[in-house]
Amino acid sequence: MTDTTLSPITSETPSGAPAKSKSLYAIDDLTRKRNAAEKRFKAYGIGAIAIGLFFLVVLAVSIISEGIPAFTKTVVSVDFTLTQEQFDEAEGTLFKTKAYEGIFVNALQGQLEASGVSVPFDNATIERIVGKPGGTIREFFQANPDKLGEPVQFELAASSRVDGYMNGRVTRENMTDSRFLMKADLDLVDKLTESGIIKTVFNWNFITGADSGVDNPGGAGIGASVVGSFFMMLVVLFLALPIGVAASIYLEEFAPQNKLTDLIEVNISNLAAVPSIVFGILGLAVFIQFMHLPQSAPLVGGLVLTLMTLPTIIISTRASLKAVPPSIRDAALGVGASKMQAIFHHVLPLAMPGILTGTIIGLAQALGETAPLLLIGMVGFVARGYPDGVVSGFVDPNSAMPAQIYTWAARADYAFYEKAWGGIIVLLVFLLTMNILAVILRRRFERRW
Amino acid sequence: MKFTTLVSATALAVASTAFVGAAQARDQVQVAGSSTVLPYASIVAEAFGENTDFPTPVVESGGSSAGLKRFCEGVGENTIDVANASRKIREKEIKACAEAGVKDIIEVRIGYDGIVFASQKDGPAFTAFQPEDVFNALGAKVLVDGKIVDNPYNNWAEFNADLPDVGIAAFIPGTKHGTREVFEEKVLAVGCEKTGALQAMIDSGMSEDDAEDACIDVRADGKSTDIDGDYTETLARIDSNPNGIGVFGLAFYENNQDKLKVATMGGIAPSTATIASGEYPVSRPLYFYIKKAHIGVIPGLKEYAQFFIADEIAGPQGPLAQYGLVSDPELAAVQASVEAEETMK
């Protein structure tokens, strides 16, 4: 016991000078200053978070309020009978869908006149109110020729202006008479709404459908491009994950430390920062012009995005391999495992959550990319509906979600602008799902030391 | 070297997927080009898919020049079949095409598009507009008191008392747009000649060609902004700039009448009727170009072209006119030339 020899601790200062207050209860100036600085810093931090949250809320509110109208649509719901003769006659014309539209408009006019609607209207009024029903009608009767001659209930999308009137975008005050819609037409719209012929329903077509022409916003849907994005993500996943993981295992565990591997490492980090449009140009030159792959195909989109995602995956995989404690490797090697056994049986499973998180984040980044798709022909009017098989899913022209949103945002009719916001909501839901998956996987497999 | 085998194995896998794709013949028409023609092409493509047994064509945008450049890359399934253009193909482009093997090109004129000037709905009204005014407002060098000087004007009313007394702020199509060429040719050049600036430039010793080039120079002091994006971008700029005036296509303006106020040209408001009759002066033909070598190889190509210019589609009662295209009065001649697959000389 040596500590008994130590002098007892006293509160006196050794020099004997007038002692400053050392009480823990009375705070001296310096401490006060430091505490104030800390408080200020905390306030700055809270302020920064508040600003971030504010912008997040503004963004979320504006996306949701602008995008909600895309999920509802105004329909004209009527019983409509098409006779065999009318069907044959319409099929005999060049512009068949227009012929069906004419027949439908005339039938509706007849119905309304018979029911004695009190506001004046004519054929043109009805034409302006109904959108482009021809395609739907033709498709239905081609698939169900036995229904010819009997009344069938249709819910046909109304024109974009009427849709805007129903959701508040177009009002009597702010609208201008045009050949798309007259103010007077709104009287008939009001009457038809009262009687239940015009109503607002959930727009399933927006979620399941394909793109439509610029004069038919009611028929536009994002479904086909969701499928396009999905196939692209498959390509990215099945190429980027094995290539990326193999490359990082080699670099991290096997590669000798020399100039060459240093160079490779630096270049991988640099590649991660290359703007995505560069990969688009590369994709156009290599995959389409040199390798003769089909244009506008999700396969090519996926290949381009793979190039873009690879560095992200390699960097995150290497980080998670590094995070596995060396003792695990040493223990495996110590009991006689080969280097490869040590890595594949012990290191890799432990690094898996990190690798998966990195991969999913890389995929999410690729999912939102538009610029490279611009160059390989996936942006524009690509209304092909659903692919009819797995192979055609990869090689048939298709669009992708961000490309579809970009296309809609550039169209003249404001209804498409709403669709673009609605598309953003769908894209965000897709992204959130992927991120939640990443969190779940990480939680599930994470191991702490 | 495990890594190398792995890499080569993957490369092989990529290559094999690649050739599965390449082996598949293309069954749809592939179109690219002018963003002005894109709306019409998308209407036709949708109707073509709905009304025939051919798949819906794929239509990309990107501008007339970009589209024609891709068109001239060569012949084959991995090149586009049709290029949309809001101007005529240039000699230079025809030559580039020929060098790449695209020798037989069919030119199809689909109709006319009006170019309109419009301001915010609540903004100033430009009712006494002439090409001269646009030239005076936007030209790099203008004629003031008989002399050619750098554009000194800040305000529309400074050179034409009938115009609103507001600052000049114009949003015009960027140089990659076909619309820009028409704007230069039908507005700036005309205004230059009418104000006498062209003559003054020639008198001051410039050659005629140089003077004509100087006429279409746009001032670079920030009063005029080039818009390289779509009309929606121009609309957004007008929305945030109460005194701004923008250049739009007729169809775009008609679809956005609730937000825009159109400027009349010499008292004539643009509409399909006034453009067809020639009263409204600023219009231009729209075209698409077909590779003849692809007809018969790509299914539905000729049918697409014929469908596009059929009376039911491109005629005065068709959906294109409904959207804002001014129908070609000589549509029958265009139909005949497509039928006969007449190529350009």
Interface residues (C-beta under 8 A of the other chain):
Chain A: T93 L94 F95 K96 T97 K98 G134 G135 R138 E139 V170 N174 M175 T176 S178 R179 F180 S212 G213 V214 D215 N216 L239 P242 I243 A246 A247 Y250 F254 F287 I288 Q289 M291 H292 L293 P294 Q295 S296 A297 L299 L303 L374 G377 V379 G380 F381 V382 A383 R384 G385 V391 F394 V395 P397 A409 A410 R411 A412 D413 Y414 Y417
Chain B: K2 F3 L6 V7 T10 V14 A15 T17 A18 V20 G21 A22 Q24 R26 Q28 Q30 A32 S35 L38 P39 A41 S42 I43 V44 A45 E46 A47 G49 E50 N51 P55 T56 V58 V59 E60 S61 G62 E73 G76 E77 N78 I80 G229 D230 Y231 T232 A251 F252 E254 N255 N256 Q257 D258 F307 A310 E312 I313 G318 P319 Q322 Y323
